Amino acid sequence: MKAADQAILQLLGPPKSLELTPNNIARNTGLSRGYTSKRLSALVEHGLVNVDEESGSHPFYSLSDRGEQFLEGKLSVDDLSHTDHD
């Protein structure tokens, strides 16, 4: 888990529970578009973020139930199913 991951989860999470494109997330977190996409892929892999790829060439990302549990402190980094090799 990286600081960027926490920023992305907090942006997508409560109280707003937004659905955003990678460009929107990058703009609102101050991260580069490429790095944001890389971190989103890792968050999807861990089950913390959902992706709606049916929205065309610009998928929307949202916080999953598991991601919300992580933000609430109900899941730890150790509880995640994959390790972060980045």
Secondary structure, 3 states (H helix, E strand, C coil): CCHHHHHHHHHHCCCCCCEECHHHHHHHHCCCHHHHHHHHHHHHHCCCEEEEHHHCCCCEEEECHHHHHHHCCCCCHHHCCCCCCC
